[in-house]
Every structure is written in C-alpha cells, then in structure tokens.
Amino acid sequence: MLEKFEQGTLCSEEEWKAHIEKLLSKTKPTTKKEVEDALINSVKKRIPAEKFGLFLSGGIDSSLLALLYKKFTNNFICYCVGIEGSHDISAAKKAAKELGLELKTKTYTAQEVEDIFKKIHNWFSPSVVTLGVASVIYAASELAKQDGIKTFIGGLGSEEIFAGYERHSLAKDINEECWRGLFNLWKADLIRDHTLGEKLEIKVLCPFLDDNLIIAAMGIHGNEKIVKGERKHFLRALSHELGLPHDIAFLPKKAAQYGSGFDKIIDKLAQKKKISKRDFVLSL
C-alpha cells in the first residue's frame, strides 16, 4: 500500500482504512529493539538509487532520518525554507552542522510566500493547515529543482505512531488516539501529498509509515510515548541512543507551517483584509 503511494498511486480512503485495520490486527506488545530494527530497516528499504533530497526542519523526525540515512549514503542534500527569522532555518542549520549534513536553505519574502499561496491554493480543498504545509513542501521542492532532485524523504507518520500531537496528550487512551490518526491520515495528509507529487512531479518517501514500523511502534504502550507531558518521549529517547544530540532529540515540536513562518504570512494577509485566516484561504 505505502510503496504504491510512494510511487504516485493513491488508494481510496476505504482501502487505506482497511489496510490500517489489518495492521491493527497484527499488533502485539513490542520492545525498543524491535522498534529500532523496524525503523532502520525502513530507512534501508528507501535509499533511492539517484541523488535525493531530505526535508530538514531541525526537529527530531527529520534530524533522525538524516542521521540514519547518513549511516548508509551521502547521496542526498537537505533542504529547508522559511521567512526571515524562521525557527526551522535556524534549527536546520544547527542540526546540519552537528550532524555533518549538506544543507541548502532559502529565506522567502512575504510576497514570495503569498505568490505560492495564490499558485497552489486551488490544488486542494480550502484549509489553513493544508495550505500552510503544502506551501512549505512546494517551496522546498522548488529549491531542490536547481539540483535536479525529484525524490525526497519526509517525516509523515511519526506524529501519529509516536504520539506527537496535543490531542494525544488529551486522550484517555494514547494508542487508541494514534490509531484514530492513522485511520484519518488519508484525508488529512495522503491526498495532499499525492496531489503535490502529481503537480510538482516529485516523489516523497515516508519511512515512518512502513507497515513493519507501524506495527512495532504501535506495540509500545502509550504511557511510554508521552512521559510527564513530553510528547514523543519514546522516539526522543531512542533517537538520542542512536546518536542524535540531546538538544536536537528533545527540541520542542513546531509544525512545518509554523516553524517556517508561512502561517504568519497567512495571518498577516488575513489581518490586512480584516477577515479570519480561513476566510482568507477561501478568498484566494
């Protein structure tokens, strides 16, 4: 299922949910070593023959992937975009320096970001979050065009299997909420990324959504994923053991649209028109 998606074929929402149901039926308690092995094997399965790109925000997911890929190949370039003073560009530069990564960045002006919004808004159903995230992917892939890069590594799925969202913290059963997120991933993320892949003629590989990794990660008790309010604690601790510096492994999460600062541009443009952010997106 995932392999087809990574090659540009999108299944139906019903097929995706049936697939997740199948993975749920295979889940049993697992160990940290089993999760580690599944993660490393997923990365090794997804090493493109051609030079590829990695979307690097400097946070735990992308930094961990960069660390692991670097163990097997140097045939990739990391990319990060944002507005002036963006959290992600600063964090990505720090991670690249500490991990010895090749990184290319671009600082976008407010006008350039607005131009991206206008270009891609009608590719998707109107949504502030979708527009913000998609704009970041669009901008990074445009930067990578200079290097002829068409295949990328992304961190989609990590938030769901390792409990990275606030709703996981609020849930009575953390893993139950993780499964709910996985079931809803098709309409929340897969259709967006598939559309971007078609429009931009790129492929985005998703190591965190590998079947075996989902099964292994979902075999870890929810109370190990969120510890003393810290989301994704299990993955953070594992990442540190695998060699990710502590300050990167335990860096607080910022979603792409916020870390890049692109959401700030949506907010400013909406304020300028004296309308809500959602109404701004609808007005494009």
C-alpha positions in Angstrom: 0.0 0.0 0.0 2.7 2.5 1.1 5.0 1.5 -1.7 2.3 2.3 -4.3 1.7 5.7 -2.7 5.4 6.5 -2.7 5.4 5.7 -6.5 2.5 8.0 -7.1 -0.6 5.8 -6.9 -3.2 6.9 -4.3 -5.5 4.2 -3.0 -9.1 5.0 -1.9 -9.9 6.2 1.6 -11.7 2.9 2.2 -8.7 0.9 1.0 -6.4 2.9 3.3 -8.6 2.3 6.3 -8.9 -1.4 5.6 -5.1 -1.6 5.4 -4.7 0.2 8.8 -7.3 -2.2 10.2 -5.2 -5.1 9.0 -2.1 -3.6 10.7 -4.1 -3.1 13.9 -5.0 -6.8 13.9 -1.3 -7.8 13.8 -0.1 -5.5 16.6 1.2 -7.0 19.8 3.5 -5.7 22.6 7.0 -5.0 21.3 10.4 -3.9 22.6 12.5 -0.8 21.9 14.9 -3.0 20.0 12.1 -4.2 17.7 11.1 -0.6 17.0 14.8 0.4 16.4 15.2 -2.5 13.9 12.0 -1.7 12.1 13.0 1.9 11.8 16.5 1.1 10.4 15.1 -1.5 8.0 12.5 1.0 6.7 15.3 3.5 6.0 17.4 0.9 4.3 14.5 -0.1 2.1 14.1 3.5 1.0 17.5 4.5 -0.3 17.0 5.9 -3.8 19.5 5.0 -6.5 19.6 8.6 -7.7 20.6 11.6 -5.6 17.7 12.6 -3.3 16.5 15.3 -1.0 15.5 15.3 2.6 13.2 17.9 4.1 15.1 19.0 7.2 13.4 21.2 9.8 16.0 20.6 12.5 13.4 18.8 14.6 13.5 15.3 15.8 11.9 13.5 12.9 13.8 15.0 10.0 17.1 15.1 12.0 16.7 11.4 13.0 16.1 10.4 9.4 19.1 12.5 8.2 21.2 10.8 10.9 20.1 7.3 9.8 20.4 7.9 6.1 23.9 9.3 6.6 24.9 5.9 8.0 24.2 4.3 4.6 24.7 7.0 2.0 26.0 10.5 1.3 23.9 10.8 -1.9 21.4 13.3 -0.5 21.0 17.0 0.1 18.9 18.5 2.9 16.5 21.4 2.2 14.9 23.9 4.5 12.8 27.0 3.7 11.2 29.8 5.8 10.7 33.5 6.2 13.3 35.8 7.8 14.0 34.7 11.3 12.2 31.4 10.9 12.6 28.8 13.6 13.2 26.0 11.1 16.0 27.5 9.1 17.9 28.3 12.4 17.3 24.8 13.7 18.1 23.1 10.4 21.5 24.9 10.2 22.3 23.8 13.7 21.4 20.2 13.0 23.3 20.2 9.7 26.4 21.5 11.5 26.2 19.0 14.3 25.4 16.0 12.0 27.7 17.0 9.2 24.9 17.3 6.6 24.8 19.2 3.3 22.1 21.7 3.7 20.6 24.3 1.3 18.2 26.9 2.6 16.1 29.7 1.1 14.6 32.7 3.0 11.3 33.7 1.4 9.9 37.2 1.4 6.3 37.7 2.4 5.4 38.5 -1.3 7.1 35.3 -2.5 5.1 33.3 0.1 1.9 35.0 -1.0 2.6 34.2 -4.6 3.0 30.5 -3.6 -0.4 30.6 -1.9 -2.0 32.0 -5.0 -0.4 29.4 -7.2 -1.3 26.3 -5.3 -4.5 27.2 -3.3 -6.8 25.6 -5.8 -5.0 22.3 -5.8 -6.7 21.4 -2.5 -9.9 21.7 -0.6 -9.8 25.0 1.3 -7.8 24.6 4.6 -5.5 26.9 6.5 -3.3 23.9 7.7 -3.2 22.3 4.2 -2.2 25.5 2.5 0.5 26.2 5.1 2.1 22.7 4.9 1.7 22.3 1.2 3.4 25.7 0.6 6.4 24.6 2.6 6.8 21.4 0.6 6.3 23.4 -2.7 8.9 25.9 -1.7 11.5 23.3 -0.7 10.9 21.2 -3.8 11.4 24.4 -5.9 14.7 25.0 -4.2 15.7 21.4 -4.9 15.0 21.8 -8.6 18.3 23.5 -9.0 20.0 20.2 -8.2 17.7 18.1 -10.3 16.2 16.5 -7.2 12.8 14.8 -7.7 12.8 12.2 -4.9 12.6 13.3 -1.2 12.5 11.8 2.2 9.7 13.1 4.5 8.7 12.5 8.1 5.0 11.9 7.6 3.6 9.4 10.1 5.9 10.0 13.0 3.4 12.2 14.8 0.8 9.5 14.7 2.7 6.4 15.6 4.8 8.1 18.4 2.0 10.5 19.8 3.2 13.9 18.7 0.1 16.0 18.8 -1.7 17.7 21.6 -4.8 15.5 21.0 -2.6 12.6 22.0 -1.8 14.2 25.3 -5.5 14.9 25.9 -6.7 11.4 25.0 -7.7 8.9 27.7 -6.0 6.1 25.6 -2.9 7.4 23.8 -2.6 4.5 21.4 -6.2 4.5 20.6 -5.8 8.1 19.5 -2.7 7.1 17.5 -4.8 4.5 15.6 -7.5 7.1 15.0 -5.0 9.4 13.5 -3.7 6.7 11.3 -7.2 5.8 10.0 -7.7 9.5 9.2 -4.3 10.0 7.6 -5.7 9.6 4.1 -7.9 12.7 4.2 -5.6 14.6 6.5 -2.3 14.2 4.7 -2.1 11.5 2.0 -4.4 13.2 -0.5 -2.5 16.5 -0.1 0.9 14.9 -0.6 -0.3 12.8 -3.5 -1.6 16.0 -5.2 1.7 17.7 -4.6 3.6 14.8 -6.1 1.5 14.9 -9.2 1.6 18.7 -9.6 5.4 19.0 -8.9 6.4 15.7 -10.5 8.2 14.6 -7.3 8.1 11.5 -5.1 8.2 11.7 -1.3 9.2 8.5 0.6 7.8 8.0 4.1 9.9 5.7 6.3 7.7 6.3 9.4 4.7 4.8 7.6 6.3 1.5 6.8 4.0 -1.4 7.7 6.5 -3.1 10.0 7.4 0.1 11.7 3.8 1.0 12.4 3.2 -2.5 13.9 6.3 -2.2 16.0 5.7 1.4 17.2 2.0 0.6 18.0 3.2 -2.3 20.2 4.8 0.2 22.6 2.5 1.3 25.4 1.1 4.8 25.1 2.5 5.7 28.5 6.0 5.3 27.1 5.2 7.7 24.2 4.2 10.6 26.4 6.1 11.0 29.7 5.5 13.8 32.1 3.7 15.7 29.4 6.5 15.3 26.9 5.1 14.1 23.6 7.1 11.5 21.5 9.3 10.8 24.5 9.9 7.2 23.4 11.2 8.3 20.0 13.2 11.1 21.5 15.0 8.8 23.9 15.5 6.2 21.2 16.9 8.9 18.8 19.4 10.0 21.5 20.6 6.4 21.9 21.1 6.2 18.2 23.4 9.2 18.2 21.1 12.2 17.8 22.4 15.0 20.1 20.2 15.6 23.1 19.4 19.2 22.2 18.0 18.1 18.9 16.3 14.9 20.1 14.4 16.8 22.7 13.7 20.0 20.8 10.0 21.0 21.1 8.0 20.4 18.0 6.9 23.1 15.6 4.7 22.0 12.7 6.0 23.0 9.2 3.7 25.9 8.7 4.7 27.4 12.0 8.4 26.6 12.0 8.8 28.1 8.5 6.8 31.2 9.4 4.5 30.6 6.5 1.5 30.6 8.8 2.5 34.1 10.0 2.1 35.3 6.4 -1.4 33.8 6.2 -2.2 35.6 9.5 -0.8 38.9 8.3 -2.6 38.8 5.0 -5.9 37.9 6.7 -5.5 40.8 9.2 -4.8 43.1 6.3 -8.2 42.2 4.8 -9.8 42.1 8.3 -11.0 38.6 7.9 -10.3 35.2 9.5 -7.4 33.0 8.3 -10.0 30.5 6.9 -11.9 33.2 5.1 -8.6 34.5 3.6 -7.9 31.0 2.3 -11.4 30.8 0.8 -10.8 34.3 -0.8 -7.8 33.2 -2.8 
